Amino acid sequence: MPARPPRVFLLSPAKAGGERMSLLLNPRAGFALAWQFQERGAPLGDLFQFASGLYFRGKLAYARAFCRVPEGGCGALAILPGRGLLDVDTVITADELRAAAEVPVDLRDPRYREPLERDARQLAARIGADGEVVLLGSIATGKYADALLHIFGDRLLFPPDFVGRGDMSRGGLLLRCVKSGTELSYAPLQGAVRHGPRPPKLGKP
């Protein structure tokens, strides 16, 4: 059986300058992740997971469970403003996080747009014509999708089950999928309906 084409997940960022992220920078913080981060840096995925809680935890676990890693690459990349797309296991320092917090998630700002487009082009070449990229993040605005669509075209996918859901609902849905081993279906983002009615609340697992 021929190998299936790569499938890479792009994870939208947690707020680098948010209140929970500031806890990691507090020299009086009393927990291990903050100590590690302040002394020698910490993996980007761990930092965003702490800052964003359930939503990023779901995205991270789901991407790791269902990615198909391209040769010479990785299967889960997070958007970091000012840096583009980074492997979720990339260790970043407190100074690097502070620098990211200074860059708005706004396509009109070249500090955000240019690194994102640069890394997206490199990823597009790496995955080949048959590879897929799945955006796990907001599609209601263009702050991620509009920078990626003209590079990936029909290779840029999203889970239609995200439409109409809030962040907590998305995170819960993704964690359920990981637990059950059931992958969501995907659809091309090009031409898709990005807004919709709120779906029913998730029942108890």
N, C-alpha and C positions, 0 to 999 in steps of 0.2 A: 504494500500500500504506500503510495507516495506521501511524503511529509506534507502536512497541512501548512498553508502560508502563515507568516507571522501575524500575530494580533497584539498590538501594543496599546496600552491604556494610558491616556493623558488625564492627570488628576488636577483639577482646579485648586488654587492655593488657599490656605488659611490666611487670615489677615496678619501680615508680618508685624504690624504695629498695633495689634489689638491688645485688649486688657489681659487676656490669659497669656499671650506671648510675653508680655512685660513681666509676668511672674518668673519666667525663666531667666530673666536678666537681673532679677533682684538679688543683690549680694547676701541678703538675709534669708533667702529661700531655704526651706528646710526639707527638700526632697532630692532624690538621687539624680534625676534627669537634669535639674537645674545646676547641681554641682558639676556634673560631667560637662554640660554645655559651656558653663563659664570657664572651666579649666582647660578643656581640650576640644570642644566642639561636640556635636551630636548629629546623628543621621537626620536628614531633612524630613523623612517620613515620620519619625518619632516626634519631631518638633511640631509639625503640622497636626499630627494626631492629638497631641496634648492641647494645642490651641483651639482646635475645631471640635473635638469630642466625637460624638457618635457618627457624624456625617463623614469626616475624613477617615475615621477608623473603618467604616464600612467600605469606603472607596479603596483604601489600602489593602484590606483583607481580600476584597473581591478581585482587584487587579492581580494580586499575587496568586490567587487561586486559579484564574482563568486565562492568564496571558499565554501567548505563544511567542517565546523570545526569539528575535531575529539574530542571525549570526553576527557576533561581534557587538551586540547591543544588549538592552535590557527590556523587560516587558512592562515596567511601570515607571512612568516619568511624571514628575510634578512640575507645574509651572511655578517658577520663582521670579517675581518681578525684577528686571534688571539683569537676570542671568539666563533667561530662556527656559529650556527644558532640562531638568536634572534627574538622574537616577534617584529614586526615593531613598536609596541607601548612601547617597553622597553625604559625607560629614561636612557640615558648615560651622563656622565660628560665630560668636556673638557679634563681632564686627561685620561679618557678611550678612547676618540677619538685619542688623541696624541699617545697612546700606539698602537692602531690599525694601525695608519699610519706607524709605524715602522715594521710592518709585511708584507712582500711581498705576493702578490697573486700568489704563486708558490708552487706546490705540492711537490717539493723537500725540502721545508722548513717545518719541523715538527710543527713549531709554527702555521702555517696556516692549514696544513693537518690534524693534530690530533684532534683539537677541532671540525673541520668540520665533520670528520668521526664519532667522538663520538656522536655528536648531530644527525647526519643522522641515526645512528643505533637506537637511542632512538625514533626518529620519525617513523622509519620503524616498530618498535614494536607497537607504539601507533596506527597507522592507520590500522594495520592488513593486512591480505593477499589480501583483496579486495580494500584497499585504494589506492589512486593515489597521486603522487607528480608531479607537473608541474613546470619545470624550466623556469623562465622568465629571460633569460640572454643569453650571447653568448654561442653557441654550436660549433662554428667554431674551437675553441681551446679546450683543455682538462682541463683548469684550474678550471672549476667547474664540468663538466660532468664526467671526469675520476675518481674523488673522490666519486661520487655518484652512478655511474652505478653498481659497484660491490656490493653495499649495497641494492639498490632498484630494480635492474634488470629491468624487463618489467613494473614495476610500475612507472618508471621515464619517464615522458612524456614531450613533447615540442610542441609548435604551429608550424606546417610546414610553415605557412604564414610568419614566422620570417626569413626563409632562404633567403639570398640575400639582406635583408633590412639593412639599417644603423640604428643607434640608434634613430635618430629623426623620421624616418619613422615608426619604431616599436612603439615608444611612441604615435605618432598620431593615428596609427591603434588601439591601446589598448583603447585610450580615445574615439574613435568613437564607439567601441564595448560597452563601458560602457554607453554612451549616448543612443544608440539604444537598449540596453538590449540584444545584440546578442553575445553569447559566441563563441569564435573560436573553431575549431576542433583541436584535439591533436593526436599525434602519439607516439609510443614508441621511445625513443632515441636510444635504443639498435639497432645497425645495420642501423640506418637512414643515409640518405645523409645529411651531415652537411654544404655543400657548394652548391651554385646554382647561376643562373643568377639573376641580380637585377630585381625585378618586376617593373611594371609601377608605376609611382608616384601616390600617392593618389589624387583623385580629390577633388574639394571643397565639403564639407558636405552639 
